[in-house]
């Protein structure tokens, strides 16, 4: 594998890790708002699905 490919893959993994951390923060905020009755269940479910997809991507690439 060429060095440029390795750098690109490393950058992608770093971005995925950042996305996972951001998703975890978003999930916590959404849960707090939902507990306060400020968000409908459909929004909570949508955010949870996005968070799950990001987590699944991290698992697939071994992050």
C-alpha positions as a Markdown table, in Angstrom:
| # | Residue | x | y | z |
|---|---|---|---|---|
| 1 | Unk | 0.0 | 0.0 | 0.0 |
| 2 | Unk | 1.3 | 3.4 | -0.9 |
| 3 | Unk | 2.0 | 6.0 | 1.8 |
| 4 | Unk | -0.6 | 8.3 | 0.4 |
| 5 | Unk | -3.3 | 5.6 | 0.8 |
| 6 | Unk | -2.2 | 4.9 | 4.4 |
| 7 | Unk | -2.4 | 8.7 | 5.2 |
| 8 | Unk | -5.8 | 8.9 | 3.6 |
| 9 | Unk | -7.1 | 5.9 | 5.5 |
| 10 | Unk | -5.7 | 7.3 | 8.8 |
| 11 | Unk | -7.5 | 10.6 | 8.1 |
| 12 | Unk | -10.7 | 8.7 | 7.5 |
| 13 | Unk | -10.4 | 6.8 | 10.7 |
| 14 | Unk | -9.6 | 10.0 | 12.7 |
| 15 | Unk | -12.7 | 11.6 | 11.2 |
| 16 | Unk | -14.8 | 8.6 | 12.1 |
| 17 | Unk | -13.6 | 8.7 | 15.7 |
| 18 | Unk | -14.5 | 12.4 | 15.8 |
| 19 | Unk | -18.0 | 11.6 | 14.4 |
| 20 | Unk | -18.5 | 8.9 | 17.0 |
| 21 | Unk | -17.6 | 11.3 | 19.9 |
| 22 | Unk | -19.9 | 14.0 | 18.5 |
| 23 | Unk | -22.7 | 11.5 | 18.1 |
| 24 | Unk | -22.3 | 10.4 | 21.7 |
| 25 | Unk | -22.6 | 14.0 | 22.8 |
| 26 | Unk | -25.6 | 14.6 | 20.6 |
| 27 | Unk | -27.3 | 11.4 | 21.9 |
| 28 | Unk | -26.8 | 12.6 | 25.5 |
| 29 | Unk | -28.3 | 16.0 | 24.7 |
| 30 | Unk | -31.2 | 14.5 | 22.9 |
| 31 | Unk | -32.0 | 12.1 | 25.8 |
| 32 | Unk | -31.9 | 15.0 | 28.2 |
| 33 | Unk | -34.3 | 17.1 | 26.0 |
| 34 | Unk | -36.6 | 14.0 | 25.6 |
| 35 | Unk | -36.7 | 13.4 | 29.3 |
| 36 | Unk | -37.8 | 17.1 | 29.7 |
| 37 | Unk | -40.5 | 16.5 | 27.2 |
| 38 | Unk | -38.9 | 18.9 | 24.7 |
| 39 | Unk | -38.6 | 16.5 | 21.8 |
| 40 | Unk | -41.0 | 14.2 | 20.2 |
| 41 | Unk | -40.3 | 10.5 | 20.1 |
| 42 | Unk | -39.8 | 10.4 | 16.3 |
| 43 | Unk | -36.8 | 12.9 | 16.7 |
| 44 | Unk | -35.3 | 10.8 | 19.4 |
| 45 | Unk | -35.6 | 7.7 | 17.3 |
| 46 | Unk | -34.0 | 9.3 | 14.3 |
| 47 | Unk | -31.1 | 10.6 | 16.3 |
| 48 | Unk | -30.7 | 7.1 | 17.9 |
| 49 | Unk | -30.6 | 5.5 | 14.4 |
| 50 | Unk | -27.9 | 7.9 | 13.3 |
| 51 | Unk | -25.8 | 7.3 | 16.4 |
| 52 | Unk | -26.2 | 3.5 | 15.9 |
| 53 | Unk | -25.1 | 3.8 | 12.3 |
| 54 | Unk | -22.0 | 5.7 | 13.2 |
| 55 | Unk | -21.2 | 3.2 | 16.0 |
| 56 | Unk | -21.7 | 0.4 | 13.5 |
| 57 | Unk | -19.3 | 2.0 | 11.1 |
| 58 | Unk | -16.7 | 2.3 | 13.8 |
| 59 | Unk | -17.1 | -1.4 | 14.7 |
| 60 | Unk | -16.8 | -2.4 | 11.0 |
| 61 | Unk | -13.5 | -0.6 | 10.6 |
| 62 | Unk | -12.2 | -1.7 | 14.0 |
| 63 | Unk | -12.1 | 1.7 | 15.7 |
